[in-house]
């Protein structure tokens, strides 16, 4: 499934790496693209959206 999530407090490439790491804890095979300019995260995953959102929130980021 493809997810597109808005993460308003993703400010830099380090934030993108942290979000990628958080998503990989839920789905190690996930493909993640982060864009700090648009604050969007595109994820190709087999995991449920709720699990992905929870992992990103647990890493300290807000999912809008």
N, CA, C and O atoms as a Tripos MOL2 file, in Angstrom:
@<TRIPOS>MOLECULE
protein
  256   255    64     0     0
PROTEIN
NO_CHARGES

@<TRIPOS>ATOM
      1 N           0.8430   -1.1750    0.0000 N.3       1 UNK1
      2 CA          0.0000    0.0000    0.0000 C.3       1 UNK1
      3 C           0.8840    1.2320    0.0000 C.2       1 UNK1
      4 O           1.9810    1.2270    0.5580 O.2       1 UNK1
      5 N           0.3950    2.2860   -0.6300 N.am      2 UNK2
      6 CA          1.1260    3.5450   -0.6670 C.3       2 UNK2
      7 C           0.4950    4.5250    0.3110 C.2       2 UNK2
      8 O          -0.7140    4.7540    0.2900 O.2       2 UNK2
      9 N           1.3340    5.0980    1.1700 N.am      3 UNK3
     10 CA          0.8730    6.1050    2.1220 C.3       3 UNK3
     11 C           1.5610    7.4210    1.8180 C.2       3 UNK3
     12 O           2.7380    7.4470    1.4580 O.2       3 UNK3
     13 N           0.8320    8.5050    1.9610 N.am      4 UNK4
     14 CA          1.4250    9.8360    1.8800 C.3       4 UNK4
     15 C           1.0210   10.5590    3.1560 C.2       4 UNK4
     16 O          -0.1550   10.8530    3.3720 O.2       4 UNK4
     17 N           2.0030   10.8400    3.9940 N.am      5 UNK5
     18 CA          1.7380   11.4570    5.2860 C.3       5 UNK5
     19 C           2.3790   12.8280    5.3730 C.2       5 UNK5
     20 O           3.4960   13.0230    4.8940 O.2       5 UNK5
     21 N           1.6940   13.7660    5.9690 N.am      6 UNK6
     22 CA          2.2190   15.1190    6.1990 C.3       6 UNK6
     23 C           2.8310   15.1240    7.5980 C.2       6 UNK6
     24 O           2.1600   14.7970    8.5770 O.2       6 UNK6
     25 N           4.1060   15.4970    7.6870 N.am      7 UNK7
     26 CA          4.8140   15.5600    8.9650 C.3       7 UNK7
     27 C           5.3270   16.9950    9.1310 C.2       7 UNK7
     28 O           6.4500   17.3050    8.7340 O.2       7 UNK7
     29 N           4.4910   17.8790    9.7260 N.am      8 UNK8
     30 CA          4.8140   19.3140    9.7770 C.3       8 UNK8
     31 C           6.1060   19.6640   10.5110 C.2       8 UNK8
     32 O           6.7190   20.6870   10.2040 O.2       8 UNK8
     33 N           6.5380   18.8440   11.4700 N.am      9 UNK9
     34 CA          7.7540   19.1930   12.2110 C.3       9 UNK9
     35 C           8.9920   18.4510   11.7080 C.2       9 UNK9
     36 O           9.9670   18.3100   12.4460 O.2       9 UNK9
     37 N           8.9650   17.9730   10.4570 N.am     10 UNK10
     38 CA         10.1500   17.3990    9.8250 C.3      10 UNK10
     39 C          10.9310   18.5680    9.2120 C.2      10 UNK10
     40 O          10.4940   19.1660    8.2290 O.2      10 UNK10
     41 N          12.0790   18.8840    9.7950 N.am     11 UNK11
     42 CA         12.7760   20.1090    9.4210 C.3      11 UNK11
     43 C          14.0330   19.8940    8.5760 C.2      11 UNK11
     44 O          14.4210   20.7880    7.8250 O.2      11 UNK11
     45 N          14.6720   18.7360    8.6820 N.am     12 UNK12
     46 CA         15.9630   18.5570    8.0080 C.3      12 UNK12
     47 C          16.1430   17.1070    7.5810 C.2      12 UNK12
     48 O          15.2940   16.2550    7.8410 O.2      12 UNK12
     49 N          17.2620   16.8470    6.9210 N.am     13 UNK13
     50 CA         17.5210   15.4900    6.4470 C.3      13 UNK13
     51 C          17.6790   14.5080    7.6060 C.2      13 UNK13
     52 O          17.3580   13.3290    7.4610 O.2      13 UNK13
     53 N          18.1680   14.9770    8.7500 N.am     14 UNK14
     54 CA         18.2770   14.1030    9.9240 C.3      14 UNK14
     55 C          16.8900   13.6620   10.3910 C.2      14 UNK14
     56 O          16.7010   12.5200   10.8120 O.2      14 UNK14
     57 N          15.9260   14.5750   10.3120 N.am     15 UNK15
     58 CA         14.5370   14.2210   10.6470 C.3      15 UNK15
     59 C          14.0460   13.1270    9.7000 C.2      15 UNK15
     60 O          13.4100   12.1610   10.1220 O.2      15 UNK15
     61 N          14.3480   13.2950    8.4310 N.am     16 UNK16
     62 CA         13.9550   12.2900    7.4410 C.3      16 UNK16
     63 C          14.5520   10.9330    7.7430 C.2      16 UNK16
     64 O          13.8800    9.9120    7.6000 O.2      16 UNK16
     65 N          15.8130   10.9110    8.1600 N.am     17 UNK17
     66 CA         16.4690    9.6480    8.5180 C.3      17 UNK17
     67 C          15.8180    9.0260    9.7460 C.2      17 UNK17
     68 O          15.6370    7.8100    9.8010 O.2      17 UNK17
     69 N          15.4640    9.8500   10.7310 N.am     18 UNK18
     70 CA         14.8030    9.3390   11.9330 C.3      18 UNK18
     71 C          13.4330    8.7560   11.6000 C.2      18 UNK18
     72 O          13.0510    7.7130   12.1310 O.2      18 UNK18
     73 N          12.7050    9.4250   10.7300 N.am     19 UNK19
     74 CA         11.3860    8.9290   10.3180 C.3      19 UNK19
     75 C          11.5400    7.6150    9.5460 C.2      19 UNK19
     76 O          10.7760    6.6730    9.7560 O.2      19 UNK19
     77 N          12.5210    7.5600    8.6620 N.am     20 UNK20
     78 CA         12.7850    6.3300    7.9070 C.3      20 UNK20
     79 C          13.0920    5.1830    8.8580 C.2      20 UNK20
     80 O          12.5610    4.0830    8.7030 O.2      20 UNK20
     81 N          13.9490    5.4390    9.8430 N.am     21 UNK21
     82 CA         14.3170    4.4150   10.8260 C.3      21 UNK21
     83 C          13.0790    3.9460   11.6000 C.2      21 UNK21
     84 O          12.9190    2.7520   11.8550 O.2      21 UNK21
     85 N          12.2120    4.8820   11.9710 N.am     22 UNK22
     86 CA         10.9930    4.5390   12.7190 C.3      22 UNK22
     87 C          10.0720    3.6540   11.8870 C.2      22 UNK22
     88 O           9.5310    2.6720   12.3950 O.2      22 UNK22
     89 N           9.8900    3.9980   10.6060 N.am     23 UNK23
     90 CA          9.0210    3.1960    9.7370 C.3      23 UNK23
     91 C           9.6060    1.8020    9.5390 C.2      23 UNK23
     92 O           8.8700    0.8150    9.5060 O.2      23 UNK23
     93 N          10.9210    1.7200    9.4070 N.am     24 UNK24
     94 CA         11.5850    0.4250    9.1940 C.3      24 UNK24
     95 C          11.4200   -0.5110   10.3960 C.2      24 UNK24
     96 O          11.5350   -1.7270   10.2400 O.2      24 UNK24
     97 N          11.1520    0.0280   11.5890 N.am     25 UNK25
     98 CA         10.9140   -0.8430   12.7460 C.3      25 UNK25
     99 C           9.5910   -1.5840   12.5830 C.2      25 UNK25
    100 O           9.4270   -2.6890   13.0990 O.2      25 UNK25
    101 N           8.6510   -0.9780   11.8660 N.am     26 UNK26
    102 CA          7.3380   -1.5940   11.6380 C.3      26 UNK26
    103 C           7.3790   -2.4970   10.4020 C.2      26 UNK26
    104 O           6.8220   -3.5950   10.4060 O.2      26 UNK26
    105 N           8.0430   -2.0220    9.3510 N.am     27 UNK27
    106 CA          8.1420   -2.7750    8.0970 C.3      27 UNK27
    107 C           9.5500   -2.6100    7.5250 C.2      27 UNK27
    108 O           9.8280   -1.6360    6.8250 O.2      27 UNK27
    109 N          10.4430   -3.5680    7.8250 N.am     28 UNK28
    110 CA         11.8310   -3.4610    7.3480 C.3      28 UNK28
    111 C          11.9580   -3.3920    5.8230 C.2      28 UNK28
    112 O          12.9720   -2.9160    5.3110 O.2      28 UNK28
    113 N          10.9480   -3.8590    5.0980 N.am     29 UNK29
    114 CA         11.0000   -3.8520    3.6300 C.3      29 UNK29
    115 C          10.3740   -2.6010    3.0230 C.2      29 UNK29
    116 O          10.3150   -2.4760    1.8000 O.2      29 UNK29
    117 N           9.9140   -1.6870    3.8450 N.am     30 UNK30
    118 CA          9.2400   -0.4840    3.3470 C.3      30 UNK30
    119 C          10.1880    0.3980    2.5420 C.2      30 UNK30
    120 O          11.3900    0.4480    2.8050 O.2      30 UNK30
    121 N           9.6210    1.0940    1.5510 N.am     31 UNK31
    122 CA         10.3530    2.0840    0.7710 C.3      31 UNK31
    123 C           9.8450    3.4480    1.2150 C.2      31 UNK31
    124 O           8.6480    3.7250    1.1500 O.2      31 UNK31
    125 N          10.7630    4.2990    1.6670 N.am     32 UNK32
    126 CA         10.3710    5.5940    2.2390 C.3      32 UNK32
    127 C          11.0880    6.7240    1.5080 C.2      32 UNK32
    128 O          12.2960    6.6620    1.2820 O.2      32 UNK32
    129 N          10.3310    7.7570    1.1430 N.am     33 UNK33
    130 CA         10.9000    8.9820    0.5780 C.3      33 UNK33
    131 C          10.4050   10.1450    1.4290 C.2      33 UNK33
    132 O           9.2040   10.3060    1.6460 O.2      33 UNK33
    133 N          11.3480   10.9530    1.9070 N.am     34 UNK34
    134 CA         10.9660   12.1140    2.7130 C.3      34 UNK34
    135 C          11.3320   13.3860    1.9590 C.2      34 UNK34
    136 O          12.3660   13.4500    1.2950 O.2      34 UNK34
    137 N          10.4790   14.3930    2.0670 N.am     35 UNK35
    138 CA         10.7200   15.6880    1.4270 C.3      35 UNK35
    139 C          10.5440   16.7780    2.4850 C.2      35 UNK35
    140 O           9.4250   17.0910    2.8900 O.2      35 UNK35
    141 N          11.6600   17.3480    2.9220 N.am     36 UNK36
    142 CA         11.5990   18.3500    3.9880 C.3      36 UNK36
    143 C          10.9760   19.6610    3.5280 C.2      36 UNK36
    144 O          10.4760   20.4280    4.3510 O.2      36 UNK36
    145 N          10.9970   19.9300    2.2180 N.am     37 UNK37
    146 CA         10.3880   21.1780    1.7160 C.3      37 UNK37
    147 C           8.8690   21.1220    1.7920 C.2      37 UNK37
    148 O           8.2250   22.0680    2.2440 O.2      37 UNK37
    149 N           8.3000   19.9990    1.3430 N.am     38 UNK38
    150 CA          6.8360   19.8650    1.3480 C.3      38 UNK38
    151 C           6.3170   19.2460    2.6470 C.2      38 UNK38
    152 O           5.1140   19.2490    2.9090 O.2      38 UNK38
    153 N           7.2460   18.7090    3.4620 N.am     39 UNK39
    154 CA          6.9020   18.0260    4.7250 C.3      39 UNK39
    155 C           6.1180   16.7350    4.4850 C.2      39 UNK39
    156 O           5.3730   16.2850    5.3550 O.2      39 UNK39
    157 N           6.2900   16.1410    3.2990 N.am     40 UNK40
    158 CA          5.5730   14.9120    2.9760 C.3      40 UNK40
    159 C           6.4930   13.7050    3.0540 C.2      40 UNK40
    160 O           7.6780   13.7730    2.7260 O.2      40 UNK40
    161 N           5.9090   12.5940    3.5000 N.am     41 UNK41
    162 CA          6.6110   11.3190    3.5450 C.3      41 UNK41
    163 C           5.7990   10.3400    2.7000 C.2      41 UNK41
    164 O           4.6220   10.1020    2.9700 O.2      41 UNK41
    165 N           6.4380    9.7750    1.6770 N.am     42 UNK42
    166 CA          5.8010    8.7690    0.8210 C.3      42 UNK42
    167 C           6.3360    7.4080    1.2430 C.2      42 UNK42
    168 O           7.5470    7.1970    1.3090 O.2      42 UNK42
    169 N           5.4220    6.4910    1.5280 N.am     43 UNK43
    170 CA          5.8260    5.1820    2.0410 C.3      43 UNK43
    171 C           5.1190    4.0810    1.2550 C.2      43 UNK43
    172 O           3.8990    4.0990    1.0950 O.2      43 UNK43
    173 N           5.9090    3.1250    0.7680 N.am     44 UNK44
    174 CA          5.3740    1.8910    0.1780 C.3      44 UNK44
    175 C           5.5620    0.8300    1.2490 C.2      44 UNK44
    176 O           6.6930    0.4900    1.5960 O.2      44 UNK44
    177 N           4.4590    0.3010    1.7770 N.am     45 UNK45
    178 CA          4.5650   -0.6200    2.8980 C.3      45 UNK45
    179 C           3.4540   -1.6560    2.8880 C.2      45 UNK45
    180 O           2.4130   -1.4700    2.2580 O.2      45 UNK45
    181 N           3.6950   -2.7490    3.5960 N.am     46 UNK46
    182 CA          2.6720   -3.7710    3.8280 C.3      46 UNK46
    183 C           2.0360   -3.5720    5.2020 C.2      46 UNK46
    184 O           1.0530   -4.2340    5.5350 O.2      46 UNK46
    185 N           2.5930   -2.6680    5.9920 N.am     47 UNK47
    186 CA          2.0870   -2.4140    7.3470 C.3      47 UNK47
    187 C           0.8290   -1.5460    7.3000 C.2      47 UNK47
    188 O           0.5770   -0.8390    6.3240 O.2      47 UNK47
    189 N           0.0620   -1.6180    8.3560 N.am     48 UNK48
    190 CA         -1.1390   -0.7880    8.4640 C.3      48 UNK48
    191 C          -0.7610    0.6680    8.6870 C.2      48 UNK48
    192 O           0.2570    0.9690    9.3110 O.2      48 UNK48
    193 N          -1.5910    1.5680    8.1710 N.am     49 UNK49
    194 CA         -1.3310    3.0070    8.3250 C.3      49 UNK49
    195 C          -1.2220    3.3830    9.8030 C.2      49 UNK49
    196 O          -0.3780    4.1970   10.1780 O.2      49 UNK49
    197 N          -2.0710    2.7950   10.6340 N.am     50 UNK50
    198 CA         -2.0540    3.1080   12.0690 C.3      50 UNK50
    199 C          -0.7080    2.7480   12.6970 C.2      50 UNK50
    200 O          -0.1940    3.4930   13.5310 O.2      50 UNK50
    201 N          -0.1390    1.6160   12.3000 N.am     51 UNK51
    202 CA          1.1530    1.1810   12.8500 C.3      51 UNK51
    203 C           2.2740    2.1180   12.4090 C.2      51 UNK51
    204 O           3.1530    2.4570   13.2020 O.2      51 UNK51
    205 N           2.2430    2.5350   11.1460 N.am     52 UNK52
    206 CA          3.2560    3.4490   10.6120 C.3      52 UNK52
    207 C           3.1490    4.8090   11.3070 C.2      52 UNK52
    208 O           4.1560    5.3800   11.7260 O.2      52 UNK52
    209 N           1.9300    5.3180   11.4250 N.am     53 UNK53
    210 CA          1.6970    6.6040   12.0850 C.3      53 UNK53
    211 C           2.1690    6.5580   13.5420 C.2      53 UNK53
    212 O           2.7950    7.4980   14.0320 O.2      53 UNK53
    213 N           1.8640    5.4640   14.2160 N.am     54 UNK54
    214 CA          2.2660    5.2980   15.6140 C.3      54 UNK54
    215 C           3.7960    5.2940   15.7560 C.2      54 UNK54
    216 O           4.3370    5.8920   16.6860 O.2      54 UNK54
    217 N           4.4810    4.6230   14.8370 N.am     55 UNK55
    218 CA          5.9500    4.5680   14.8780 C.3      55 UNK55
    219 C           6.5550    5.9650   14.6800 C.2      55 UNK55
    220 O           7.5060    6.3330   15.3700 O.2      55 UNK55
    221 N           6.0070    6.7390   13.7400 N.am     56 UNK56
    222 CA          6.5170    8.0860   13.4790 C.3      56 UNK56
    223 C           6.2460    8.9830   14.6860 C.2      56 UNK56
    224 O           7.1020    9.7760   15.0760 O.2      56 UNK56
    225 N           5.0640    8.8590   15.2720 N.am     57 UNK57
    226 CA          4.7150    9.6460   16.4680 C.3      57 UNK57
    227 C           5.6260    9.2790   17.6360 C.2      57 UNK57
    228 O           6.0710   10.1540   18.3790 O.2      57 UNK57
    229 N           5.9020    7.9840   17.7990 N.am     58 UNK58
    230 CA          6.7860    7.5310   18.8840 C.3      58 UNK58
    231 C           8.2010    8.0780   18.7240 C.2      58 UNK58
    232 O           8.9260    8.2340   19.7060 O.2      58 UNK58
    233 N           8.5930    8.3690   17.4770 N.am     59 UNK59
    234 CA          9.9270    8.9340   17.2110 C.3      59 UNK59
    235 C           9.9610   10.4340   17.4960 C.2      59 UNK59
    236 O          11.0140   11.0620   17.3960 O.2      59 UNK59
    237 N           8.8020   11.0120   17.8530 N.am     60 UNK60
    238 CA          8.7800   12.4210   18.2310 C.3      60 UNK60
    239 C           8.2490   13.3750   17.1770 C.2      60 UNK60
    240 O           8.4160   14.5900   17.2890 O.2      60 UNK60
    241 N           7.6060   12.8250   16.1490 N.am     61 UNK61
    242 CA          7.1040   13.6650   15.0680 C.3      61 UNK61
    243 C           5.5740   13.6660   15.0520 C.2      61 UNK61
    244 O           4.9330   12.7090   15.4860 O.2      61 UNK61
    245 N           5.0120   14.7450   14.5510 N.am     62 UNK62
    246 CA          3.5560   14.8870   14.4280 C.3      62 UNK62
    247 C           3.1430   14.4620   13.0310 C.2      62 UNK62
    248 O           3.7570   14.8740   12.0470 O.2      62 UNK62
    249 N           2.1090   13.6430   12.9380 N.am     63 UNK63
    250 CA          1.5630   13.2660   11.6400 C.3      63 UNK63
    251 C           0.2160   13.9770   11.5060 C.2      63 UNK63
    252 O          -0.7020   13.7560   12.2950 O.2      63 UNK63
    253 N           0.1220   14.8340   10.4890 N.am     64 UNK64
    254 CA         -1.1160   15.6070   10.2990 C.3      64 UNK64
    255 C          -2.0730   14.8710    9.3890 C.2      64 UNK64
    256 O          -3.1670   15.3660    9.1140 O.2      64 UNK64
@<TRIPOS>BOND
     1     1     2 1
     2     2     3 1
     3     3     4 2
     4     3     5 am
     5     5     6 1
     6     6     7 1
     7     7     8 2
     8     7     9 am
     9     9    10 1
    10    10    11 1
    11    11    12 2
    12    11    13 am
    13    13    14 1
    14    14    15 1
    15    15    16 2
    16    15    17 am
    17    17    18 1
    18    18    19 1
    19    19    20 2
    20    19    21 am
    21    21    22 1
    22    22    23 1
    23    23    24 2
    24    23    25 am
    25    25    26 1
    26    26    27 1
    27    27    28 2
    28    27    29 am
    29    29    30 1
    30    30    31 1
    31    31    32 2
    32    31    33 am
    33    33    34 1
    34    34    35 1
    35    35    36 2
    36    35    37 am
    37    37    38 1
    38    38    39 1
    39    39    40 2
    40    39    41 am
    41    41    42 1
    42    42    43 1
    43    43    44 2
    44    43    45 am
    45    45    46 1
    46    46    47 1
    47    47    48 2
    48    47    49 am
    49    49    50 1
    50    50    51 1
    51    51    52 2
    52    51    53 am
    53    53    54 1
    54    54    55 1
    55    55    56 2
    56    55    57 am
    57    57    58 1
    58    58    59 1
    59    59    60 2
    60    59    61 am
    61    61    62 1
    62    62    63 1
    63    63    64 2
    64    63    65 am
    65    65    66 1
    66    66    67 1
    67    67    68 2
    68    67    69 am
    69    69    70 1
    70    70    71 1
    71    71    72 2
    72    71    73 am
    73    73    74 1
    74    74    75 1
    75    75    76 2
    76    75    77 am
    77    77    78 1
    78    78    79 1
    79    79    80 2
    80    79    81 am
    81    81    82 1
    82    82    83 1
    83    83    84 2
    84    83    85 am
    85    85    86 1
    86    86    87 1
    87    87    88 2
    88    87    89 am
    89    89    90 1
    90    90    91 1
    91    91    92 2
    92    91    93 am
    93    93    94 1
    94    94    95 1
    95    95    96 2
    96    95    97 am
    97    97    98 1
    98    98    99 1
    99    99   100 2
   100    99   101 am
   101   101   102 1
   102   102   103 1
   103   103   104 2
   104   103   105 am
   105   105   106 1
   106   106   107 1
   107   107   108 2
   108   107   109 am
   109   109   110 1
   110   110   111 1
   111   111   112 2
   112   111   113 am
   113   113   114 1
   114   114   115 1
   115   115   116 2
   116   115   117 am
   117   117   118 1
   118   118   119 1
   119   119   120 2
   120   119   121 am
   121   121   122 1
   122   122   123 1
   123   123   124 2
   124   123   125 am
   125   125   126 1
   126   126   127 1
   127   127   128 2
   128   127   129 am
   129   129   130 1
   130   130   131 1
   131   131   132 2
   132   131   133 am
   133   133   134 1
   134   134   135 1
   135   135   136 2
   136   135   137 am
   137   137   138 1
   138   138   139 1
   139   139   140 2
   140   139   141 am
   141   141   142 1
   142   142   143 1
   143   143   144 2
   144   143   145 am
   145   145   146 1
   146   146   147 1
   147   147   148 2
   148   147   149 am
   149   149   150 1
   150   150   151 1
   151   151   152 2
   152   151   153 am
   153   153   154 1
   154   154   155 1
   155   155   156 2
   156   155   157 am
   157   157   158 1
   158   158   159 1
   159   159   160 2
   160   159   161 am
   161   161   162 1
   162   162   163 1
   163   163   164 2
   164   163   165 am
   165   165   166 1
   166   166   167 1
   167   167   168 2
   168   167   169 am
   169   169   170 1
   170   170   171 1
   171   171   172 2
   172   171   173 am
   173   173   174 1
   174   174   175 1
   175   175   176 2
   176   175   177 am
   177   177   178 1
   178   178   179 1
   179   179   180 2
   180   179   181 am
   181   181   182 1
   182   182   183 1
   183   183   184 2
   184   183   185 am
   185   185   186 1
   186   186   187 1
   187   187   188 2
   188   187   189 am
   189   189   190 1
   190   190   191 1
   191   191   192 2
   192   191   193 am
   193   193   194 1
   194   194   195 1
   195   195   196 2
   196   195   197 am
   197   197   198 1
   198   198   199 1
   199   199   200 2
   200   199   201 am
   201   201   202 1
   202   202   203 1
   203   203   204 2
   204   203   205 am
   205   205   206 1
   206   206   207 1
   207   207   208 2
   208   207   209 am
   209   209   210 1
   210   210   211 1
   211   211   212 2
   212   211   213 am
   213   213   214 1
   214   214   215 1
   215   215   216 2
   216   215   217 am
   217   217   218 1
   218   218   219 1
   219   219   220 2
   220   219   221 am
   221   221   222 1
   222   222   223 1
   223   223   224 2
   224   223   225 am
   225   225   226 1
   226   226   227 1
   227   227   228 2
   228   227   229 am
   229   229   230 1
   230   230   231 1
   231   231   232 2
   232   231   233 am
   233   233   234 1
   234   234   235 1
   235   235   236 2
   236   235   237 am
   237   237   238 1
   238   238   239 1
   239   239   240 2
   240   239   241 am
   241   241   242 1
   242   242   243 1
   243   243   244 2
   244   243   245 am
   245   245   246 1
   246   246   247 1
   247   247   248 2
   248   247   249 am
   249   249   250 1
   250   250   251 1
   251   251   252 2
   252   251   253 am
   253   253   254 1
   254   254   255 1
   255   255   256 2
@<TRIPOS>SUBSTRUCTURE
     1 UNK1         2 RESIDUE 1 A UNK
     2 UNK2         6 RESIDUE 1 A UNK
     3 UNK3        10 RESIDUE 1 A UNK
     4 UNK4        14 RESIDUE 1 A UNK
     5 UNK5        18 RESIDUE 1 A UNK
     6 UNK6        22 RESIDUE 1 A UNK
     7 UNK7        26 RESIDUE 1 A UNK
     8 UNK8        30 RESIDUE 1 A UNK
     9 UNK9        34 RESIDUE 1 A UNK
    10 UNK10       38 RESIDUE 1 A UNK
    11 UNK11       42 RESIDUE 1 A UNK
    12 UNK12       46 RESIDUE 1 A UNK
    13 UNK13       50 RESIDUE 1 A UNK
    14 UNK14       54 RESIDUE 1 A UNK
    15 UNK15       58 RESIDUE 1 A UNK
    16 UNK16       62 RESIDUE 1 A UNK
    17 UNK17       66 RESIDUE 1 A UNK
    18 UNK18       70 RESIDUE 1 A UNK
    19 UNK19       74 RESIDUE 1 A UNK
    20 UNK20       78 RESIDUE 1 A UNK
    21 UNK21       82 RESIDUE 1 A UNK
    22 UNK22       86 RESIDUE 1 A UNK
    23 UNK23       90 RESIDUE 1 A UNK
    24 UNK24       94 RESIDUE 1 A UNK
    25 UNK25       98 RESIDUE 1 A UNK
    26 UNK26      102 RESIDUE 1 A UNK
    27 UNK27      106 RESIDUE 1 A UNK
    28 UNK28      110 RESIDUE 1 A UNK
    29 UNK29      114 RESIDUE 1 A UNK
    30 UNK30      118 RESIDUE 1 A UNK
    31 UNK31      122 RESIDUE 1 A UNK
    32 UNK32      126 RESIDUE 1 A UNK
    33 UNK33      130 RESIDUE 1 A UNK
    34 UNK34      134 RESIDUE 1 A UNK
    35 UNK35      138 RESIDUE 1 A UNK
    36 UNK36      142 RESIDUE 1 A UNK
    37 UNK37      146 RESIDUE 1 A UNK
    38 UNK38      150 RESIDUE 1 A UNK
    39 UNK39      154 RESIDUE 1 A UNK
    40 UNK40      158 RESIDUE 1 A UNK
    41 UNK41      162 RESIDUE 1 A UNK
    42 UNK42      166 RESIDUE 1 A UNK
    43 UNK43      170 RESIDUE 1 A UNK
    44 UNK44      174 RESIDUE 1 A UNK
    45 UNK45      178 RESIDUE 1 A UNK
    46 UNK46      182 RESIDUE 1 A UNK
    47 UNK47      186 RESIDUE 1 A UNK
    48 UNK48      190 RESIDUE 1 A UNK
    49 UNK49      194 RESIDUE 1 A UNK
    50 UNK50      198 RESIDUE 1 A UNK
    51 UNK51      202 RESIDUE 1 A UNK
    52 UNK52      206 RESIDUE 1 A UNK
    53 UNK53      210 RESIDUE 1 A UNK
    54 UNK54      214 RESIDUE 1 A UNK
    55 UNK55      218 RESIDUE 1 A UNK
    56 UNK56      222 RESIDUE 1 A UNK
    57 UNK57      226 RESIDUE 1 A UNK
    58 UNK58      230 RESIDUE 1 A UNK
    59 UNK59      234 RESIDUE 1 A UNK
    60 UNK60      238 RESIDUE 1 A UNK
    61 UNK61      242 RESIDUE 1 A UNK
    62 UNK62      246 RESIDUE 1 A UNK
    63 UNK63      250 RESIDUE 1 A UNK
    64 UNK64      254 RESIDUE 1 A UNK
